[in-house]
Amino acid sequence: MPPMGLDTALIDGRRLPLAEAALPVTDDGVARGDGAFETVGVWDGRPFRVEDHLARLAGSLAAIGIGPVDRALLRSEIDTLIADVDTDAALRIYVTGSGTRLLTVSAQPVRAPARHLVPQPAPWVRPLGTYGPAGAKTMSYMPNMAATRAAQAAGGDDALLVSLEGLVLEGPTFGVLWVVDGEVRTPAVDLGIVDSISRRTLGDVARRAGYRVAEGRWRLEDLRGASEFLVCSSVRPLTAVRRVGDLALSGAAPVADALGPLLDARRRGRG
């Protein structure tokens, strides 16, 4: 069998080119957006914190009432899929409500960095304990994508999701952090946001570098004391935002400049 390499998919273990990968319209993942997923950064051919991603996937599936998936089988399929990948890539894992397993590997997406975030209400994000699927990383991303489009229509690059109570949450597809008086702050997971593995890693990196890191509940107006506002995800570099709503930030981002290379080194197994 020839090597797989990038742009390859496995559907329930069946290999095919990514361009030919398809699910039937009757699959609940297509018909209803029912399922959960993970995006894993692959760096120099190695998936970063893959066991943490599989654990989060299991938690998401449990939260939305989909039966457990065979974790050992998924890990075996991941190893098969990326066996011939020796570069940076994006590994995506989907489990649909119909029980379909879909894994893909492709080049990491090239995006213009989000420099201007426009706050958008996120009534679907509810605190843990108040709503069963809270914090689950599900395939039902329509509200997130609608928030991005609304932010772009308002002149921004992407959205900053804010709870109905006015609390800062996360981005539609990324975690957020900001810096106040040398302290790195980030919203608490119990607000119902996704427990971002990239954000967790960045917190560890920041602590090792000597920064104070705090999780908590902050309102939009609390950002006015921020000197930097940062976004992170599994397949993008740490990026400093220049504007959040009507709050303009300076172009200088010394914390991002310090932590970005440390995060990259950790991802590549050098830190």
MOWO-V353287 format. One record per helix or strand of 3 or more residues. SS is the DSSP state (@ for helix, = for strand). FROM is the first residue (numbers start at 1). LEN is the number of residues. If there is no record, write none. Layout:
BEGIN
<<SS:FROM:LEN> <SS:FROM:LEN>>
END
This chain:
BEGIN
<<=:8:4> <=:14:4> <@:18:3> <@:28:4> <=:35:9> <@:50:14> <@:71:11> <=:89:8> <=:101:6> <=:116:6> <@:142:12> <=:158:5> <=:167:4> <=:175:6> <=:183:5> <@:189:3> <@:197:12> <=:212:5> <@:220:6> <=:228:6> <=:236:5> <@:254:14>>
END
